[in-house]
Amino acid sequence: MTLRVIRHAHTIWHHTRNDDPETARELAPRLLGLLQDDHPRRTADVIAWSTTLSRATT
């Protein structure tokens, strides 16, 4: 995958999380699979948001 595609996937996910948090939560594991170890800042963003969302819903 190219860096551009991964950047776009993260950006689209970022917009989705604002508009539809449930869908963003469902997509987060797939996005993390794309990011893997090569994108630590984006990976941390997804994990931090997912963790915050999990705490808010429990």
N, CA, C and O atoms as a Tripos MOL2 file, in Angstrom:
@<TRIPOS>MOLECULE
protein
  232   231    58     0     0
PROTEIN
NO_CHARGES

@<TRIPOS>ATOM
      1 N           0.8290   -1.1840    0.0000 N.3       1 MET1
      2 CA          0.0000    0.0000    0.0000 C.3       1 MET1
      3 C           0.8690    1.2410    0.0000 C.2       1 MET1
      4 O           1.9400    1.2800    0.6050 O.2       1 MET1
      5 N           0.4000    2.2050   -0.6630 N.am      2 THR2
      6 CA          1.1780    3.4350   -0.6990 C.3       2 THR2
      7 C           0.8740    4.2920    0.5160 C.2       2 THR2
      8 O          -0.1710    4.1610    1.1530 O.2       2 THR2
      9 N           1.7960    5.1500    0.8090 N.am      3 LEU3
     10 CA          1.6340    6.0600    1.9430 C.3       3 LEU3
     11 C           0.4050    6.9440    1.7520 C.2       3 LEU3
     12 O          -0.3070    7.2300    2.7140 O.2       3 LEU3
     13 N           0.1560    7.3700    0.5450 N.am      4 ARG4
     14 CA         -0.9960    8.2360    0.2640 C.3       4 ARG4
     15 C          -2.3100    7.5410    0.6060 C.2       4 ARG4
     16 O          -3.1920    8.1540    1.2070 O.2       4 ARG4
     17 N          -2.4510    6.2950    0.2400 N.am      5 VAL5
     18 CA         -3.6780    5.5470    0.5320 C.3       5 VAL5
     19 C          -3.8720    5.4270    2.0410 C.2       5 VAL5
     20 O          -4.9830    5.5950    2.5440 O.2       5 VAL5
     21 N          -2.7990    5.1360    2.7550 N.am      6 ILE6
     22 CA         -2.8850    5.0050    4.2090 C.3       6 ILE6
     23 C          -3.2430    6.3370    4.8530 C.2       6 ILE6
     24 O          -4.0570    6.3860    5.7750 O.2       6 ILE6
     25 N          -2.6420    7.4030    4.3720 N.am      7 ARG7
     26 CA         -2.9880    8.7320    4.9030 C.3       7 ARG7
     27 C          -4.4600    9.0540    4.6740 C.2       7 ARG7
     28 O          -5.1430    9.5680    5.5600 O.2       7 ARG7
     29 N          -4.9360    8.7440    3.4720 N.am      8 HIS8
     30 CA         -6.3400    9.0110    3.1560 C.3       8 HIS8
     31 C          -7.2730    8.1540    4.0140 C.2       8 HIS8
     32 O          -8.3070    8.6340    4.4800 O.2       8 HIS8
     33 N          -6.9140    6.9090    4.2180 N.am      9 ALA9
     34 CA         -7.7350    6.0320    5.0520 C.3       9 ALA9
     35 C          -7.8470    6.5900    6.4660 C.2       9 ALA9
     36 O          -8.9280    6.5820    7.0550 O.2       9 ALA9
     37 N          -6.7420    7.0700    7.0070 N.am     10 HIS10
     38 CA         -6.7670    7.6390    8.3560 C.3      10 HIS10
     39 C          -7.5940    8.9180    8.3820 C.2      10 HIS10
     40 O          -8.3690    9.1390    9.3130 O.2      10 HIS10
     41 N          -7.4350    9.7570    7.3720 N.am     11 THR11
     42 CA         -8.1910   11.0090    7.3130 C.3      11 THR11
     43 C          -9.6900   10.7450    7.2240 C.2      11 THR11
     44 O         -10.4810   11.3860    7.9170 O.2      11 THR11
     45 N         -10.0750    9.8110    6.3790 N.am     12 ILE12
     46 CA        -11.4940    9.4810    6.2370 C.3      12 ILE12
     47 C         -12.0300    8.9000    7.5390 C.2      12 ILE12
     48 O         -13.1430    9.2230    7.9530 O.2      12 ILE12
     49 N         -11.2450    8.0470    8.1820 N.am     13 TRP13
     50 CA        -11.6590    7.4990    9.4730 C.3      13 TRP13
     51 C         -11.8340    8.6260   10.4950 C.2      13 TRP13
     52 O         -12.7740    8.6100   11.2900 O.2      13 TRP13
     53 N         -10.9330    9.5900   10.4680 N.am     14 HIS14
     54 CA        -10.9900   10.7230   11.3970 C.3      14 HIS14
     55 C         -12.2960   11.4940   11.2200 C.2      14 HIS14
     56 O         -12.9300   11.8730   12.2040 O.2      14 HIS14
     57 N         -12.6950   11.7240    9.9890 N.am     15 HIS15
     58 CA        -13.9720   12.4040    9.7250 C.3      15 HIS15
     59 C         -15.1540   11.5280   10.1470 C.2      15 HIS15
     60 O         -16.1430   12.0220   10.6880 O.2      15 HIS15
     61 N         -15.0410   10.2420    9.8970 N.am     16 THR16
     62 CA        -16.1090    9.3150   10.2640 C.3      16 THR16
     63 C         -16.3130    9.2810   11.7600 C.2      16 THR16
     64 O         -17.4490    9.2130   12.2310 O.2      16 THR16
     65 N         -15.2250    9.3270   12.5180 N.am     17 ARG17
     66 CA        -15.3750    9.2480   13.9770 C.3      17 ARG17
     67 C         -16.1300   10.4480   14.5270 C.2      17 ARG17
     68 O         -16.7910   10.3370   15.5590 O.2      17 ARG17
     69 N         -16.0430   11.5840   13.8630 N.am     18 ASN18
     70 CA        -16.7910   12.7600   14.2930 C.3      18 ASN18
     71 C         -18.2710   12.6660   13.9350 C.2      18 ASN18
     72 O         -19.1310   13.1210   14.6900 O.2      18 ASN18
     73 N         -18.5610   12.0750   12.7830 N.am     19 ASP19
     74 CA        -19.9380   11.9960   12.2880 C.3      19 ASP19
     75 C         -20.6740   10.7350   12.7300 C.2      19 ASP19
     76 O         -21.8850   10.7580   12.9530 O.2      19 ASP19
     77 N         -19.9290    9.6320   12.8540 N.am     20 ASP20
     78 CA        -20.5500    8.3330   13.1470 C.3      20 ASP20
     79 C         -19.5880    7.5020   13.9910 C.2      20 ASP20
     80 O         -18.9230    6.6090   13.4670 O.2      20 ASP20
     81 N         -19.5080    7.7860   15.2900 N.am     21 PRO21
     82 CA        -18.5410    7.0910   16.1500 C.3      21 PRO21
     83 C         -18.6720    5.5690   16.1370 C.2      21 PRO21
     84 O         -17.6660    4.8670   16.2440 O.2      21 PRO21
     85 N         -19.8830    5.0520   16.0100 N.am     22 GLU22
     86 CA        -20.0660    3.5960   16.0010 C.3      22 GLU22
     87 C         -19.3820    2.9640   14.7900 C.2      22 GLU22
     88 O         -18.7150    1.9370   14.9140 O.2      22 GLU22
     89 N         -19.5460    3.5710   13.6370 N.am     23 THR23
     90 CA        -18.8760    3.0600   12.4380 C.3      23 THR23
     91 C         -17.3630    3.1890   12.5750 C.2      23 THR23
     92 O         -16.6250    2.2840   12.1860 O.2      23 THR23
     93 N         -16.9070    4.2930   13.1170 N.am     24 ALA24
     94 CA        -15.4680    4.4720   13.3230 C.3      24 ALA24
     95 C         -14.9120    3.4000   14.2490 C.2      24 ALA24
     96 O         -13.8170    2.8830   14.0300 O.2      24 ALA24
     97 N         -15.6780    3.0720   15.2850 N.am     25 ARG25
     98 CA        -15.2490    2.0220   16.2130 C.3      25 ARG25
     99 C         -15.1310    0.6840   15.4880 C.2      25 ARG25
    100 O         -14.1880   -0.0740   15.7130 O.2      25 ARG25
    101 N         -16.0950    0.4030   14.6210 N.am     26 GLU26
    102 CA        -16.0670   -0.8500   13.8610 C.3      26 GLU26
    103 C         -14.9080   -0.8930   12.8670 C.2      26 GLU26
    104 O         -14.3490   -1.9600   12.6110 O.2      26 GLU26
    105 N         -14.5490    0.2550   12.3100 N.am     27 LEU27
    106 CA        -13.4740    0.3150   11.3170 C.3      27 LEU27
    107 C         -12.0730    0.3680   11.9300 C.2      27 LEU27
    108 O         -11.0910    0.0690   11.2500 O.2      27 LEU27
    109 N         -11.9750    0.7410   13.1920 N.am     28 ALA28
    110 CA        -10.6760    0.9330   13.8290 C.3      28 ALA28
    111 C          -9.7470   -0.2790   13.7100 C.2      28 ALA28
    112 O          -8.5740   -0.0920   13.3870 O.2      28 ALA28
    113 N         -10.2090   -1.5090   13.9550 N.am     29 PRO29
    114 CA         -9.2830   -2.6430   13.8280 C.3      29 PRO29
    115 C          -8.7190   -2.8170   12.4130 C.2      29 PRO29
    116 O          -7.5500   -3.1650   12.2410 O.2      29 PRO29
    117 N          -9.5550   -2.5730   11.4140 N.am     30 ARG30
    118 CA         -9.0670   -2.6780   10.0220 C.3      30 ARG30
    119 C          -8.0400   -1.5920    9.7320 C.2      30 ARG30
    120 O          -7.0280   -1.8420    9.0770 O.2      30 ARG30
    121 N          -8.3030   -0.4020   10.2180 N.am     31 LEU31
    122 CA         -7.3630    0.6990   10.0110 C.3      31 LEU31
    123 C          -6.0410    0.3980   10.7040 C.2      31 LEU31
    124 O          -4.9740    0.6400   10.1390 O.2      31 LEU31
    125 N          -6.1050   -0.1210   11.9120 N.am     32 LEU32
    126 CA         -4.8720   -0.4840   12.6210 C.3      32 LEU32
    127 C          -4.0890   -1.5270   11.8410 C.2      32 LEU32
    128 O          -2.8580   -1.5120   11.8460 O.2      32 LEU32
    129 N          -4.7970   -2.4350   11.1670 N.am     33 GLY33
    130 CA         -4.1180   -3.4260   10.3260 C.3      33 GLY33
    131 C          -3.3700   -2.7830    9.1660 C.2      33 GLY33
    132 O          -2.2930   -3.2420    8.7860 O.2      33 GLY33
    133 N          -3.9400   -1.7240    8.6060 N.am     34 LEU34
    134 CA         -3.2600   -1.0010    7.5270 C.3      34 LEU34
    135 C          -2.0460   -0.2320    8.0560 C.2      34 LEU34
    136 O          -0.9920   -0.1990    7.4210 O.2      34 LEU34
    137 N          -2.2120    0.3740    9.2100 N.am     35 LEU35
    138 CA         -1.1570    1.2170    9.7580 C.3      35 LEU35
    139 C           0.0250    0.3890   10.2540 C.2      35 LEU35
    140 O           1.1800    0.7500   10.0260 O.2      35 LEU35
    141 N          -0.2590   -0.6990   10.9180 N.am     36 GLN36
    142 CA          0.7360   -1.5810   11.5090 C.3      36 GLN36
    143 C           1.7890   -0.7870   12.2590 C.2      36 GLN36
    144 O           1.4490    0.1410   12.9920 O.2      36 GLN36
    145 N           3.0520   -1.1280   12.0940 N.am     37 ASP37
    146 CA          4.1240   -0.4850   12.8580 C.3      37 ASP37
    147 C           4.7570    0.7010   12.1320 C.2      37 ASP37
    148 O           5.6250    1.3770   12.6860 O.2      37 ASP37
    149 N           4.3330    0.9530   10.9110 N.am     38 ASP38
    150 CA          4.9890    1.9760   10.1000 C.3      38 ASP38
    151 C           4.4540    3.3880   10.3110 C.2      38 ASP38
    152 O           5.0120    4.3460    9.7760 O.2      38 ASP38
    153 N           3.4000    3.5240   11.0680 N.am     39 HIS39
    154 CA          2.7530    4.8280   11.2410 C.3      39 HIS39
    155 C           2.4040    5.0410   12.7060 C.2      39 HIS39
    156 O           1.2270    5.0180   13.0660 O.2      39 HIS39
    157 N           3.3990    5.2480   13.5550 N.am     40 PRO40
    158 CA          3.1440    5.3100   15.0050 C.3      40 PRO40
    159 C           2.2150    6.4360   15.4360 C.2      40 PRO40
    160 O           1.4140    6.2440   16.3500 O.2      40 PRO40
    161 N           2.2940    7.5880   14.8150 N.am     41 ARG41
    162 CA          1.4350    8.7060   15.2120 C.3      41 ARG41
    163 C          -0.0260    8.4090   14.8920 C.2      41 ARG41
    164 O          -0.9040    8.6480   15.7200 O.2      41 ARG41
    165 N          -0.2850    7.8980   13.7130 N.am     42 ARG42
    166 CA         -1.6560    7.5750   13.3240 C.3      42 ARG42
    167 C          -2.1820    6.3960   14.1410 C.2      42 ARG42
    168 O          -3.3410    6.3870   14.5550 O.2      42 ARG42
    169 N          -1.3290    5.4110   14.3680 N.am     43 THR43
    170 CA         -1.7240    4.2640   15.1870 C.3      43 THR43
    171 C          -2.1020    4.7230   16.5840 C.2      43 THR43
    172 O          -3.1270    4.3030   17.1210 O.2      43 THR43
    173 N          -1.2800    5.5830   17.1780 N.am     44 ALA44
    174 CA         -1.5680    6.1030   18.5230 C.3      44 ALA44
    175 C          -2.8820    6.8690   18.5440 C.2      44 ALA44
    176 O          -3.6270    6.7850   19.5200 O.2      44 ALA44
    177 N          -3.1790    7.6130   17.4850 N.am     45 ASP45
    178 CA         -4.4330    8.3640   17.3980 C.3      45 ASP45
    179 C          -5.6240    7.4170   17.4520 C.2      45 ASP45
    180 O          -6.5700    7.6470   18.2060 O.2      45 ASP45
    181 N          -5.5810    6.3580   16.6580 N.am     46 VAL46
    182 CA         -6.6970    5.4050   16.6100 C.3      46 VAL46
    183 C          -6.8520    4.7020   17.9550 C.2      46 VAL46
    184 O          -7.9660    4.5580   18.4590 O.2      46 VAL46
    185 N          -5.7530    4.2710   18.5290 N.am     47 ILE47
    186 CA         -5.8050    3.5600   19.8120 C.3      47 ILE47
    187 C          -6.3070    4.4800   20.9170 C.2      47 ILE47
    188 O          -7.1530    4.0820   21.7170 O.2      47 ILE47
    189 N          -5.7960    5.7010   20.9670 N.am     48 ALA48
    190 CA         -6.2150    6.6310   22.0140 C.3      48 ALA48
    191 C          -7.7050    6.9250   21.9110 C.2      48 ALA48
    192 O          -8.4040    6.9220   22.9240 O.2      48 ALA48
    193 N          -8.1960    7.1750   20.7130 N.am     49 TRP49
    194 CA         -9.6200    7.4620   20.5450 C.3      49 TRP49
    195 C         -10.4620    6.2410   20.9080 C.2      49 TRP49
    196 O         -11.4780    6.3690   21.5910 O.2      49 TRP49
    197 N         -10.0490    5.0690   20.4570 N.am     50 SER50
    198 CA        -10.7980    3.8430   20.7490 C.3      50 SER50
    199 C         -10.8360    3.5770   22.2450 C.2      50 SER50
    200 O         -11.8640    3.1550   22.7750 O.2      50 SER50
    201 N          -9.7310    3.8180   22.9240 N.am     51 THR51
    202 CA         -9.6690    3.6170   24.3690 C.3      51 THR51
    203 C         -10.5810    4.6080   25.0890 C.2      51 THR51
    204 O         -11.2970    4.2460   26.0220 O.2      51 THR51
    205 N         -10.5440    5.8500   24.6470 N.am     52 THR52
    206 CA        -11.4130    6.8710   25.2510 C.3      52 THR52
    207 C         -12.8790    6.5230   25.0270 C.2      52 THR52
    208 O         -13.6950    6.6660   25.9370 O.2      52 THR52
    209 N         -13.2150    6.0730   23.8350 N.am     53 LEU53
    210 CA        -14.5960    5.7070   23.5280 C.3      53 LEU53
    211 C         -15.0180    4.5220   24.3860 C.2      53 LEU53
    212 O         -16.1370    4.5020   24.8980 O.2      53 LEU53
    213 N         -14.1480    3.5430   24.5510 N.am     54 SER54
    214 CA        -14.4820    2.3660   25.3740 C.3      54 SER54
    215 C         -14.7660    2.7710   26.8120 C.2      54 SER54
    216 O         -15.6970    2.2540   27.4280 O.2      54 SER54
    217 N         -13.9800    3.6820   27.3480 N.am     55 ARG55
    218 CA        -14.1890    4.1330   28.7280 C.3      55 ARG55
    219 C         -15.5030    4.9050   28.8550 C.2      55 ARG55
    220 O         -16.1770    4.8290   29.8820 O.2      55 ARG55
    221 N         -15.8630    5.6480   27.8040 N.am     56 ALA56
    222 CA        -17.0800    6.4690   27.8560 C.3      56 ALA56
    223 C         -18.3430    5.6140   27.7670 C.2      56 ALA56
    224 O         -19.4040    6.0200   28.2420 O.2      56 ALA56
    225 N         -18.2330    4.4510   27.1730 N.am     57 THR57
    226 CA        -19.4220    3.6150   26.9760 C.3      57 THR57
    227 C         -19.5640    2.5450   28.0480 C.2      57 THR57
    228 O         -20.5150    1.7640   28.0120 O.2      57 THR57
    229 N         -18.6340    2.4940   29.0040 N.am     58 THR58
    230 CA        -18.7590    1.4790   30.0700 C.3      58 THR58
    231 C         -19.3050    2.0790   31.3280 C.2      58 THR58
    232 O         -19.4750    1.3750   32.3240 O.2      58 THR58
@<TRIPOS>BOND
     1     1     2 1
     2     2     3 1
     3     3     4 2
     4     3     5 am
     5     5     6 1
     6     6     7 1
     7     7     8 2
     8     7     9 am
     9     9    10 1
    10    10    11 1
    11    11    12 2
    12    11    13 am
    13    13    14 1
    14    14    15 1
    15    15    16 2
    16    15    17 am
    17    17    18 1
    18    18    19 1
    19    19    20 2
    20    19    21 am
    21    21    22 1
    22    22    23 1
    23    23    24 2
    24    23    25 am
    25    25    26 1
    26    26    27 1
    27    27    28 2
    28    27    29 am
    29    29    30 1
    30    30    31 1
    31    31    32 2
    32    31    33 am
    33    33    34 1
    34    34    35 1
    35    35    36 2
    36    35    37 am
    37    37    38 1
    38    38    39 1
    39    39    40 2
    40    39    41 am
    41    41    42 1
    42    42    43 1
    43    43    44 2
    44    43    45 am
    45    45    46 1
    46    46    47 1
    47    47    48 2
    48    47    49 am
    49    49    50 1
    50    50    51 1
    51    51    52 2
    52    51    53 am
    53    53    54 1
    54    54    55 1
    55    55    56 2
    56    55    57 am
    57    57    58 1
    58    58    59 1
    59    59    60 2
    60    59    61 am
    61    61    62 1
    62    62    63 1
    63    63    64 2
    64    63    65 am
    65    65    66 1
    66    66    67 1
    67    67    68 2
    68    67    69 am
    69    69    70 1
    70    70    71 1
    71    71    72 2
    72    71    73 am
    73    73    74 1
    74    74    75 1
    75    75    76 2
    76    75    77 am
    77    77    78 1
    78    78    79 1
    79    79    80 2
    80    79    81 am
    81    81    82 1
    82    82    83 1
    83    83    84 2
    84    83    85 am
    85    85    86 1
    86    86    87 1
    87    87    88 2
    88    87    89 am
    89    89    90 1
    90    90    91 1
    91    91    92 2
    92    91    93 am
    93    93    94 1
    94    94    95 1
    95    95    96 2
    96    95    97 am
    97    97    98 1
    98    98    99 1
    99    99   100 2
   100    99   101 am
   101   101   102 1
   102   102   103 1
   103   103   104 2
   104   103   105 am
   105   105   106 1
   106   106   107 1
   107   107   108 2
   108   107   109 am
   109   109   110 1
   110   110   111 1
   111   111   112 2
   112   111   113 am
   113   113   114 1
   114   114   115 1
   115   115   116 2
   116   115   117 am
   117   117   118 1
   118   118   119 1
   119   119   120 2
   120   119   121 am
   121   121   122 1
   122   122   123 1
   123   123   124 2
   124   123   125 am
   125   125   126 1
   126   126   127 1
   127   127   128 2
   128   127   129 am
   129   129   130 1
   130   130   131 1
   131   131   132 2
   132   131   133 am
   133   133   134 1
   134   134   135 1
   135   135   136 2
   136   135   137 am
   137   137   138 1
   138   138   139 1
   139   139   140 2
   140   139   141 am
   141   141   142 1
   142   142   143 1
   143   143   144 2
   144   143   145 am
   145   145   146 1
   146   146   147 1
   147   147   148 2
   148   147   149 am
   149   149   150 1
   150   150   151 1
   151   151   152 2
   152   151   153 am
   153   153   154 1
   154   154   155 1
   155   155   156 2
   156   155   157 am
   157   157   158 1
   158   158   159 1
   159   159   160 2
   160   159   161 am
   161   161   162 1
   162   162   163 1
   163   163   164 2
   164   163   165 am
   165   165   166 1
   166   166   167 1
   167   167   168 2
   168   167   169 am
   169   169   170 1
   170   170   171 1
   171   171   172 2
   172   171   173 am
   173   173   174 1
   174   174   175 1
   175   175   176 2
   176   175   177 am
   177   177   178 1
   178   178   179 1
   179   179   180 2
   180   179   181 am
   181   181   182 1
   182   182   183 1
   183   183   184 2
   184   183   185 am
   185   185   186 1
   186   186   187 1
   187   187   188 2
   188   187   189 am
   189   189   190 1
   190   190   191 1
   191   191   192 2
   192   191   193 am
   193   193   194 1
   194   194   195 1
   195   195   196 2
   196   195   197 am
   197   197   198 1
   198   198   199 1
   199   199   200 2
   200   199   201 am
   201   201   202 1
   202   202   203 1
   203   203   204 2
   204   203   205 am
   205   205   206 1
   206   206   207 1
   207   207   208 2
   208   207   209 am
   209   209   210 1
   210   210   211 1
   211   211   212 2
   212   211   213 am
   213   213   214 1
   214   214   215 1
   215   215   216 2
   216   215   217 am
   217   217   218 1
   218   218   219 1
   219   219   220 2
   220   219   221 am
   221   221   222 1
   222   222   223 1
   223   223   224 2
   224   223   225 am
   225   225   226 1
   226   226   227 1
   227   227   228 2
   228   227   229 am
   229   229   230 1
   230   230   231 1
   231   231   232 2
@<TRIPOS>SUBSTRUCTURE
     1 MET1         2 RESIDUE 1 A MET
     2 THR2         6 RESIDUE 1 A THR
     3 LEU3        10 RESIDUE 1 A LEU
     4 ARG4        14 RESIDUE 1 A ARG
     5 VAL5        18 RESIDUE 1 A VAL
     6 ILE6        22 RESIDUE 1 A ILE
     7 ARG7        26 RESIDUE 1 A ARG
     8 HIS8        30 RESIDUE 1 A HIS
     9 ALA9        34 RESIDUE 1 A ALA
    10 HIS10       38 RESIDUE 1 A HIS
    11 THR11       42 RESIDUE 1 A THR
    12 ILE12       46 RESIDUE 1 A ILE
    13 TRP13       50 RESIDUE 1 A TRP
    14 HIS14       54 RESIDUE 1 A HIS
    15 HIS15       58 RESIDUE 1 A HIS
    16 THR16       62 RESIDUE 1 A THR
    17 ARG17       66 RESIDUE 1 A ARG
    18 ASN18       70 RESIDUE 1 A ASN
    19 ASP19       74 RESIDUE 1 A ASP
    20 ASP20       78 RESIDUE 1 A ASP
    21 PRO21       82 RESIDUE 1 A PRO
    22 GLU22       86 RESIDUE 1 A GLU
    23 THR23       90 RESIDUE 1 A THR
    24 ALA24       94 RESIDUE 1 A ALA
    25 ARG25       98 RESIDUE 1 A ARG
    26 GLU26      102 RESIDUE 1 A GLU
    27 LEU27      106 RESIDUE 1 A LEU
    28 ALA28      110 RESIDUE 1 A ALA
    29 PRO29      114 RESIDUE 1 A PRO
    30 ARG30      118 RESIDUE 1 A ARG
    31 LEU31      122 RESIDUE 1 A LEU
    32 LEU32      126 RESIDUE 1 A LEU
    33 GLY33      130 RESIDUE 1 A GLY
    34 LEU34      134 RESIDUE 1 A LEU
    35 LEU35      138 RESIDUE 1 A LEU
    36 GLN36      142 RESIDUE 1 A GLN
    37 ASP37      146 RESIDUE 1 A ASP
    38 ASP38      150 RESIDUE 1 A ASP
    39 HIS39      154 RESIDUE 1 A HIS
    40 PRO40      158 RESIDUE 1 A PRO
    41 ARG41      162 RESIDUE 1 A ARG
    42 ARG42      166 RESIDUE 1 A ARG
    43 THR43      170 RESIDUE 1 A THR
    44 ALA44      174 RESIDUE 1 A ALA
    45 ASP45      178 RESIDUE 1 A ASP
    46 VAL46      182 RESIDUE 1 A VAL
    47 ILE47      186 RESIDUE 1 A ILE
    48 ALA48      190 RESIDUE 1 A ALA
    49 TRP49      194 RESIDUE 1 A TRP
    50 SER50      198 RESIDUE 1 A SER
    51 THR51      202 RESIDUE 1 A THR
    52 THR52      206 RESIDUE 1 A THR
    53 LEU53      210 RESIDUE 1 A LEU
    54 SER54      214 RESIDUE 1 A SER
    55 ARG55      218 RESIDUE 1 A ARG
    56 ALA56      222 RESIDUE 1 A ALA
    57 THR57      226 RESIDUE 1 A THR
    58 THR58      230 RESIDUE 1 A THR
